[in-house]
Amino acid sequence: MTTELRVLRDEEWGVWSGRLDLAFGGPVQSAEKLAIRRDLTEVDRSLGVRDGPECVGTAGAFSFGLTVRGGAEGPVAAL
């Protein structure tokens, strides 16, 4: 088995997302939930492992904002 780890490409997102669900034992997502996930996915911060043409592994980082008292929003520092 020869694998390749690389940054996700836009056109690979659907297969990548399906492997993510499979890895966590999740159900098939509705089109609405997939659209939300797609909007939240930072493709340039997501990785896919390929074995030839098949996606066999995923990794990703999802940023999020933090709302603080008073309604202000600020960046969240990585721990």
Helices and strands as residue ranges (DSSP letters): E 3-7, G 10-12, H 13-23, H 31-40, G 43-45, E 46-51, E 54-60, E 66-67, E 73-74
